[in-house]
């Protein structure tokens, strides 16, 4: 949960680096909270029939768009890639697969142009 809160504190920070664990923990909690939002929409009966989701879920997704984009860019920085590499997801099928491979790639062990290795900072 600390990693999720850390990502929210860096709501729109696109510089620096994010470790693999920080990225995946943020994604895990985002999925959990998304499911909770969908369940709440169903419990309250406010699901919009045409789209299948309700306003709680839609507001949650809109609120989390910027932090998710920011942590993805920082994760790309961690492996030495530019944040613009995020645009690879717009290439059908191959782009999403390549982006997933980039997200599971381990950090560059040394300092790069985006800053110190977050693993090294955490051990100090």
C-alpha positions as CSV (number, residue, x, y, z in Angstrom):
1,X,0.0,0.0,0.0
2,X,3.0,2.3,0.6
3,X,3.9,2.1,-3.0
4,X,0.4,3.1,-4.1
5,X,0.4,6.1,-1.8
6,X,3.9,7.0,-3.0
7,X,2.6,7.0,-6.6
8,X,-0.3,9.2,-5.6
9,X,2.0,11.7,-3.8
10,X,3.9,11.9,-7.2
11,X,0.5,12.5,-8.9
12,X,1.9,14.2,-12.0
13,X,5.6,13.8,-11.6
14,X,7.1,12.6,-14.9
15,X,10.8,12.9,-14.0
16,X,12.8,10.5,-12.0
17,X,12.6,6.7,-11.8
18,X,10.2,4.1,-10.4
19,X,11.2,0.6,-9.5
20,X,9.6,-2.4,-10.9
21,X,8.0,-3.2,-7.5
22,X,6.6,0.3,-7.2
23,X,5.0,0.1,-10.7
24,X,3.4,-3.4,-10.2
25,X,2.2,-2.7,-6.7
26,X,0.5,0.5,-8.0
27,X,-1.1,-1.5,-10.8
28,X,-2.3,-4.2,-8.4
29,X,-4.0,-1.7,-6.0
30,X,-5.4,0.1,-9.0
31,X,-7.1,-3.1,-10.2
32,X,-8.3,-3.9,-6.7
33,X,-9.8,-0.4,-6.3
34,X,-11.3,-0.6,-9.8
35,X,-13.1,-3.8,-8.9
36,X,-14.4,-2.2,-5.7
37,X,-15.7,0.8,-7.7
38,X,-17.5,-1.5,-10.1
39,X,-19.1,-3.4,-7.2
40,X,-20.1,-0.2,-5.5
41,X,-21.8,1.0,-8.7
42,X,-23.7,-2.3,-8.9
43,X,-24.7,-2.2,-5.2
44,X,-26.0,1.3,-5.5
45,X,-27.7,0.5,-8.8
46,X,-26.1,3.4,-10.6
47,X,-24.6,1.4,-13.4
48,X,-25.1,3.0,-16.8
49,X,-26.6,0.2,-19.0
50,X,-25.2,1.4,-22.3
51,X,-21.5,1.3,-21.1
52,X,-21.8,-1.3,-18.3
53,X,-20.1,0.9,-15.7
54,X,-21.2,3.6,-13.3
55,X,-20.1,7.0,-12.2
56,X,-17.9,5.8,-9.3
57,X,-15.8,3.7,-11.6
58,X,-15.6,6.4,-14.3
59,X,-14.5,9.0,-11.7
60,X,-11.9,6.6,-10.3
61,X,-10.5,5.9,-13.8
62,X,-10.4,9.6,-14.6
63,X,-8.7,10.4,-11.3
64,X,-6.1,7.6,-11.8
65,X,-5.2,8.3,-15.4
66,X,-2.5,10.9,-14.7
67,X,-0.8,8.9,-11.9
68,X,-0.8,5.8,-14.0
69,X,0.7,7.6,-16.9
70,X,3.3,9.3,-14.7
71,X,4.4,6.0,-13.0
72,X,4.6,4.3,-16.4
73,X,6.9,7.1,-17.7
74,X,9.1,6.9,-14.5
75,X,9.2,3.1,-14.9
76,X,10.5,3.6,-18.5
77,X,13.1,6.0,-17.2
78,X,14.2,3.3,-14.7
79,X,15.2,1.0,-17.6
80,X,16.9,3.8,-19.5
81,X,14.1,4.6,-22.0
82,X,12.4,7.9,-22.8
83,X,8.9,8.5,-21.6
84,X,7.9,8.9,-25.2
85,X,8.4,5.1,-25.5
86,X,5.0,4.9,-23.8
87,X,3.4,5.6,-27.2
88,X,4.4,2.1,-28.3
89,X,1.2,0.9,-26.9
90,X,-0.7,2.4,-29.8
91,X,0.9,-0.2,-32.1
92,X,-1.8,-3.0,-32.2
93,X,-0.9,-6.2,-30.3
94,X,2.9,-6.0,-30.7
95,X,3.0,-2.6,-29.0
96,X,1.2,-3.8,-25.9
97,X,3.3,-7.0,-25.7
98,X,6.5,-4.9,-26.0
99,X,5.3,-2.5,-23.4
100,X,4.6,-5.4,-21.0
101,X,8.1,-6.7,-21.6
102,X,9.6,-3.3,-20.8
103,X,7.6,-3.1,-17.6
104,X,8.9,-6.4,-16.3
105,X,12.5,-5.6,-17.3
106,X,14.8,-5.1,-14.3
107,X,16.2,-1.6,-13.4
108,X,19.5,-0.3,-14.8
109,X,21.8,-1.0,-11.8
110,X,23.7,2.2,-12.2
111,X,22.6,5.8,-12.2
112,X,21.3,7.0,-15.6
113,X,20.3,10.4,-17.0
114,X,16.9,10.2,-15.1
115,X,18.5,9.7,-11.7
116,X,19.7,7.2,-9.2
117,X,18.5,3.6,-9.2
118,X,15.4,3.5,-6.9
119,X,16.6,0.2,-5.4
120,X,19.9,1.8,-4.4
121,X,18.1,4.8,-2.8
122,X,15.8,2.4,-0.8
123,X,18.8,0.6,0.7
124,X,20.6,3.7,1.9
